[in-house]
Amino acid sequence: GKKRGFVESLLAFSNGEKVTIKKEEVQGKKRGFVESIELQVTLKNYDPQRDKRFSGTFKLPHVPRPNLTVCILGNQSHCEKAQAIGVDSMTVDDLKKLNKNKKKVK
């Protein structure tokens, strides 16, 4: 449909290709950083507190940020699970220590 063509044009533009906008050809510009698009969807007559029709996950076809690092904030059992899979983690006590020393946060 029309929306799909818009998304394809948007992606082509951000890739540095020429696209037509309002019957005018415009040269796109390749960016030196990862661009992102935020999408919000509103469903009419749907209360997420009461109605649990939608649940599950969706895996993106491409990794949005391949160099993204993650730190798990949780209790001792969460931190143990994170360490078991090789992910950084911090407990509440660790966070309190950081609050006293701002240089360690970086």
N, CA and C of each residue as an Amber inpcrd file, in Angstrom:
protein
   318
   0.8140000  -1.1910000   0.0000000   0.0000000   0.0000000   0.0000000
   0.8550000   1.2510000   0.0000000   0.2110000   2.3780000   0.2050000
   0.8860000   3.6730000   0.1690000   1.8850000   3.8330000   1.3090000
   1.5410000   3.3340000   2.4970000   2.4270000   3.4580000   3.6560000
   3.7270000   2.6850000   3.4380000   3.6290000   1.5220000   2.8210000
   4.8260000   0.7290000   2.5820000   5.7750000   1.4600000   1.6480000
   5.2580000   2.1070000   0.6340000   6.0950000   2.8840000  -0.2660000
   6.7800000   4.0240000   0.4650000   6.0850000   4.6060000   1.4180000
   6.6580000   5.6900000   2.2150000   7.8480000   5.1860000   3.0260000
   7.6830000   4.0360000   3.6650000   8.7610000   3.4770000   4.4810000
   9.9550000   3.1230000   3.5950000   9.6900000   2.5360000   2.4340000
  10.7810000   2.1970000   1.5190000  11.5080000   3.4580000   1.0570000
  10.7580000   4.5380000   0.7720000  11.3800000   5.8010000   0.3750000
  12.2080000   6.3880000   1.5070000  11.7010000   6.2920000   2.7170000
  12.4120000   6.8020000   3.8840000  13.7400000   6.0690000   4.0760000
  13.6980000   4.7450000   3.9330000  14.9200000   3.9590000   4.0780000
  15.9080000   4.2560000   2.9580000  15.4070000   4.4250000   1.7360000
  16.2820000   4.7460000   0.6040000  16.9270000   6.1140000   0.8030000
  16.1470000   7.1000000   1.2770000  16.6560000   8.4510000   1.5170000
  17.7770000   8.4190000   2.5590000  17.5570000   7.6750000   3.6500000
  18.5710000   7.6230000   4.7060000  19.7790000   6.8020000   4.2880000
  19.6500000   6.0940000   3.1660000  20.7700000   5.3230000   2.6370000
  21.5520000   6.1070000   1.5900000  21.1140000   7.3510000   1.3080000
  21.8270000   8.2100000   0.3670000  21.3170000   8.1470000  -1.0510000
  20.1860000   7.4800000  -1.2860000  19.6380000   7.3530000  -2.6350000
  18.7090000   8.5250000  -2.9570000  18.4600000   8.7340000  -4.2730000
  17.5140000   9.7720000  -4.6900000  16.0930000   9.2400000  -4.5450000
  15.2110000  10.0730000  -3.9970000  13.7940000   9.7150000  -3.8520000
  12.9350000  10.8740000  -4.3500000  11.6920000  10.5780000  -4.6830000
  10.7560000  11.6020000  -5.1490000   9.8000000  11.9440000  -4.0090000
   9.7930000  13.2320000  -3.6270000   8.8950000  13.7260000  -2.5860000
   8.0650000  14.8390000  -3.1880000   6.7520000  14.6640000  -3.1810000
   5.8260000  15.6480000  -3.7670000   6.2650000  16.0310000  -5.1810000
   6.5050000  15.0220000  -6.0190000   6.8740000  15.1730000  -7.4320000
   8.2070000  15.8820000  -7.6360000   9.0280000  15.9420000  -6.5910000
  10.3360000  16.5730000  -6.6960000  11.3920000  15.5590000  -6.2650000
  12.4440000  15.4160000  -7.0990000  13.4860000  14.4530000  -6.7770000
  14.4750000  15.0690000  -5.7890000  14.7290000  14.3440000  -4.7050000
  15.5900000  14.8360000  -3.6390000  16.7030000  13.8200000  -3.3990000
  17.9290000  14.3250000  -3.2640000  19.0690000  13.4610000  -2.9770000
  19.1290000  13.1740000  -1.4820000  19.1590000  11.9010000  -1.1270000
  19.2590000  11.5080000   0.2750000  20.6650000  11.7430000   0.8130000
  20.8170000  11.5860000   2.1070000  22.1090000  11.8210000   2.7340000
  22.4270000  10.6490000   3.6460000  23.5520000   9.9990000   3.4070000
  23.9990000   8.8860000   4.2440000  24.5130000   9.4500000   5.5650000
  23.9830000   8.9550000   6.6560000  24.3620000   9.4390000   7.9900000
  25.5240000   8.6310000   8.5440000  26.3070000   9.2470000   9.4010000
  27.4430000   8.5850000  10.0180000  27.0920000   7.9340000  11.3480000
  25.8110000   7.7000000  11.5990000  25.3830000   7.0840000  12.8480000
  24.1640000   6.2160000  12.5710000  23.7940000   5.3920000  13.5230000
  22.6400000   4.5190000  13.3680000  21.3810000   5.3330000  13.6240000
  20.5160000   5.4130000  12.6160000  19.2540000   6.1280000  12.7910000
  18.2060000   5.1680000  13.3330000  17.2600000   5.7010000  14.0770000
  16.1930000   4.8590000  14.6070000  14.8560000   5.5540000  14.4250000
  13.8200000   4.7500000  14.3960000  12.4570000   5.2560000  14.2620000
  11.6600000   4.6970000  15.4260000  10.9270000   5.5570000  16.1120000
  10.0900000   5.1100000  17.2130000   8.6540000   5.0320000  16.7290000
   7.9820000   3.9450000  17.0750000   6.6110000   3.7200000  16.6220000
   5.7200000   3.5000000  17.8260000   4.6280000   4.2490000  17.8860000
   3.6340000   4.0500000  18.9400000   2.3230000   3.6950000  18.2730000
   1.6420000   2.7090000  18.8150000   0.3650000   2.2630000  18.2620000
  -0.6890000   2.3930000  19.3440000  -1.8300000   2.9720000  18.9940000
  -2.9490000   3.0820000  19.9160000  -4.0810000   2.1960000  19.4100000
  -4.5940000   1.3550000  20.2870000  -5.6950000   0.4760000  19.9210000
  -6.9700000   0.9920000  20.5750000  -8.0020000   1.1900000  19.7690000
  -9.2740000   1.6710000  20.3100000  -9.9680000   0.5430000  21.0730000
 -10.6730000   0.9290000  22.1200000 -11.4510000  -0.0060000  22.9360000
 -10.6040000  -1.1560000  23.4720000  -9.3740000  -0.8720000  23.8640000
  -8.4940000  -1.8970000  24.4180000  -7.8650000  -1.3750000  25.6970000
  -8.0910000  -2.0670000  26.7940000  -7.5290000  -1.7020000  28.0860000
  -6.4620000  -2.7430000  28.4490000  -5.1780000  -2.3750000  28.3940000
  -4.1310000  -3.3680000  28.6610000  -4.1480000  -3.9100000  30.0930000
  -4.7760000  -3.1700000  31.0290000  -4.8600000  -3.6510000  32.4060000
  -5.8600000  -4.8040000  32.5240000  -6.9910000  -4.6830000  31.8160000
  -8.0550000  -5.6820000  31.8960000  -7.8930000  -6.7890000  30.8640000
  -7.5580000  -6.3950000  29.6600000  -7.5940000  -7.2960000  28.5180000
  -6.1840000  -7.7530000  28.1620000  -5.9340000  -9.0390000  28.2370000
  -4.5930000  -9.5670000  27.9840000  -4.5480000 -10.3490000  26.6610000
  -5.1490000  -9.7910000  25.6140000  -5.1910000 -10.4870000  24.3260000
  -3.8330000 -10.5670000  23.6570000  -2.9790000  -9.5760000  23.8910000
  -1.6970000  -9.5200000  23.2100000  -0.5710000  -9.8340000  24.1810000
   0.1650000 -10.8570000  23.8920000   1.3590000 -11.1420000  24.6760000
   2.3100000 -11.9110000  23.7850000   3.6010000 -11.7580000  24.0550000
   4.5920000 -12.4580000  23.2590000   5.7130000 -11.5250000  22.8670000
   6.6270000 -12.0450000  22.0790000   7.7630000 -11.2530000  21.6390000
   7.8890000 -11.3240000  20.1350000   8.6110000 -10.3650000  19.5910000
   8.8610000 -10.3100000  18.1600000  10.3370000 -10.0490000  17.9640000
  11.0030000 -10.8950000  17.2250000  12.4290000 -10.7290000  16.9880000
  12.6390000  -9.9310000  15.7160000  13.4070000  -8.8500000  15.8170000
  13.6830000  -8.0080000  14.6630000  14.5790000  -8.7430000  13.6740000
  14.3780000  -8.5060000  12.3660000  15.2070000  -9.1990000  11.3730000
  16.6670000  -8.7340000  11.3740000  16.9260000  -7.5220000  11.8440000
  18.2820000  -6.9900000  11.9090000  18.5520000  -6.4960000  13.3160000
  19.7770000  -6.6560000  13.7850000  20.1490000  -6.1800000  15.1180000
  20.2290000  -4.6550000  15.0600000  19.4010000  -3.9160000  15.8480000
  19.4060000  -2.4530000  15.7630000  20.7100000  -1.8210000  16.2470000
  21.2950000  -2.3750000  17.2790000  22.5500000  -1.8320000  17.8120000
  23.4760000  -2.9970000  18.1420000  24.3080000  -3.3920000  17.2000000
  25.1400000  -4.5710000  17.4350000  26.1470000  -4.3950000  18.5690000
  26.5590000  -3.1770000  18.8820000  27.5600000  -2.9490000  19.9260000
  26.9410000  -2.5460000  21.2580000  25.6490000  -2.7600000  21.4150000
  24.9400000  -2.3630000  22.6320000  25.3940000  -3.2180000  23.8150000
  25.6940000  -2.5670000  24.9360000  26.0400000  -3.2950000  26.1510000
  24.9030000  -3.1750000  27.1490000  24.7230000  -4.2080000  27.9510000
  23.6030000  -4.2790000  28.8870000  24.1400000  -4.5730000  30.2740000
  23.5110000  -3.9610000  31.2730000  23.8250000  -4.2500000  32.6720000
  22.5110000  -4.5490000  33.3870000  22.4150000  -5.7280000  33.9870000
  21.2030000  -6.1410000  34.6860000  21.2100000  -5.5430000  36.0970000
  20.1100000  -4.8980000  36.4640000  19.9340000  -4.3740000  37.8210000
  18.9240000  -5.2700000  38.5180000  19.3230000  -5.8960000  39.6050000
  18.3880000  -6.8080000  40.2590000  18.8860000  -7.2900000  41.6010000
  18.1610000  -8.2670000  42.1490000  18.5730000  -8.8400000  43.4300000
  19.6530000  -9.8980000  43.1760000  20.0570000 -10.5900000  44.2330000
  21.1830000 -11.5220000  44.1330000  20.9200000 -12.6390000  43.1270000
  19.6970000 -13.1820000  43.1040000  19.4100000 -14.2890000  42.1770000
  19.4640000 -13.8090000  40.7210000  18.9730000 -12.5840000  40.4600000
  19.0500000 -12.0290000  39.1060000  20.5070000 -11.8520000  38.6820000
  21.3240000 -11.3550000  39.5970000  22.7380000 -11.1270000  39.2980000
  23.4730000 -12.4440000  39.0400000  23.1080000 -13.4870000  39.7820000
  23.7310000 -14.7920000  39.5520000  23.3740000 -15.3360000  38.1770000
  22.1020000 -15.1770000  37.7680000  21.6770000 -15.6210000  36.4310000
  22.4080000 -14.8290000  35.3470000  22.5630000 -13.5240000  35.5710000
  23.2490000 -12.6760000  34.5910000  24.7120000 -13.0870000  34.4580000
  25.3650000 -13.3620000  35.5810000  26.7700000 -13.7820000  35.5410000
  26.9140000 -15.1330000  34.8580000  25.9150000 -16.0040000  35.0230000
  25.9650000 -17.3280000  34.4000000  25.9500000 -17.2350000  32.8700000
  25.2840000 -16.2090000  32.3440000  25.2450000 -16.0640000  30.8790000
  26.2290000 -15.0070000  30.3810000  27.0400000 -14.4600000  31.2920000
  28.1030000 -13.5370000  30.8810000  27.6660000 -12.1010000  30.6620000
  26.6370000 -11.6500000  31.4050000  26.1480000 -10.2740000  31.2880000
  26.5010000  -9.5130000  32.5600000  26.9060000  -8.2520000  32.4200000
  27.2150000  -7.4280000  33.5950000  25.9640000  -7.2640000  34.4510000
  26.1680000  -7.1590000  35.7700000  25.0200000  -6.9880000  36.6640000
  25.4180000  -6.1640000  37.8780000  24.4010000  -5.5650000  38.5120000
  24.6140000  -4.7690000  39.7250000  23.4390000  -4.9790000  40.6740000
  23.7470000  -5.0280000  41.9790000  22.6990000  -5.1260000  42.9910000
  22.3660000  -3.7220000  43.5000000  21.3860000  -3.6470000  44.3780000
  21.0000000  -2.3640000  44.9740000  22.1660000  -1.7800000  45.7600000
  22.8950000  -2.6340000  46.4590000  24.0550000  -2.1620000  47.2390000
  25.1240000  -1.5680000  46.3180000  25.3410000  -2.2180000  45.1570000
  26.3090000  -1.6880000  44.1920000  25.8890000  -0.2950000  43.7170000
  24.5900000  -0.1200000  43.4790000  24.0810000   1.1850000  43.0320000
  24.2750000   2.2480000  44.0970000  24.0800000   1.8790000  45.3650000
  24.2680000   2.8400000  46.4590000  25.7290000   3.2870000  46.5380000
  26.6480000   2.3570000  46.2770000  28.0730000   2.6970000  46.2810000
  28.3840000   3.6820000  45.1500000  27.7490000   3.4660000  43.9840000
  27.9760000   4.3680000  42.8510000  27.4670000   5.7720000  43.1390000
  26.3910000   5.8650000  43.8880000  25.7880000   7.1590000  44.1980000
  26.7700000   8.0410000  44.9680000  27.6510000   7.4110000  45.7300000
  28.6180000   8.1660000  46.5130000  29.8230000   8.5800000  45.6700000
  30.0950000   7.8430000  44.5910000  31.2720000   8.1300000  43.7580000
  30.8260000   8.2770000  42.3090000  30.6060000   9.5190000  41.8780000
  30.0790000   9.7880000  40.5420000  31.0420000   9.3580000  39.4210000
  32.3370000   9.3070000  39.6960000  33.3040000   8.9420000  38.6640000
  33.1800000   7.4760000  38.2490000  32.7740000   6.6230000  39.1670000
  32.6270000   5.1970000  38.8650000  31.4460000   4.9210000  37.9380000
  30.4680000   5.8070000  37.9030000  29.2870000   5.6170000  37.0660000
  29.7070000   5.5260000  35.6080000  30.6450000   6.3600000  35.1930000
  31.1030000   6.3680000  33.8080000  31.8660000   5.1060000  33.5200000
